[in-house]
Amino acid sequence: MASPINVVFVLLALLDSQHSMTSAAEMYQEAETLLCNERWPAAQQLLGLAQQHLPCICDVKTLDEMPYYRFNPQKVLAFLRVAVSKFLAAFKSHSPGSIAGLPPDEQQHYILRFIREYLSQAWHEGLLRSYGLDPATFGSADASSTIPVARPPAEALQQIATAEKRHKVIDPKEAARKKAEESRAATAVAKLGKQAAGSKKISQFFAAVKPKK
């Protein structure tokens, strides 16, 4: 058995590697170029999925109907904060015993420790700082030593918050699910409309004929 893989985490690891290795990552590039990595020669196989999910962690511009992407650290943090919220909701629904009895802050810390397995140290530390937590003491045996630290600048926090709201709106899976629901609802309404029209015709057929004067 295997768990579904969130493609964004795979892309983040790939683009993080590219971002740290070359200044070209600061430029807008085609998805194919972004996935060109000597350390991950099979990354090109992600091209189709990448074009769908790159907007979660990249800025996007379109030129002559061709999308170009630029790695955006603020969008990454926004995506990770949304992921923390979703993981917490999933634990409450499917594994409530894991966080039973923990106060809200400790529940969040539990998820932050859990997500560490899927992130580089740099991104995990950045995520902790976005919550005002000290990476140096987070997760230590003495929980009381986890003290708040200086949060990112207000402007950066606002950018993260704005991107976080967009993530909740444009999440590909959620958008696809919502579109499917709307399509089913529209089909049902159209079907009911046809049934109602048919019923009216049948009623008229069996209606008593008024005698001619």
ZIUR-V593933 format. One record per helix or strand. SS is the DSSP state (H for helix, E for strand). FROM is the first residue (numbers start at 1). TO is the last residue. If there is no record, write none. Layout:
ss=(SS	SS)
from=(FROM	FROM)
to=(TO	TO)
//
This chain:
ss=(H	H	E	H	H	E	E	H	H	H	H	E	H	E	H	H)
from=(7	23	29	31	41	58	66	73	96	104	121	133	143	148	154	172)
to=(21	26	29	34	56	63	71	94	98	118	130	133	145	148	170	206)
//
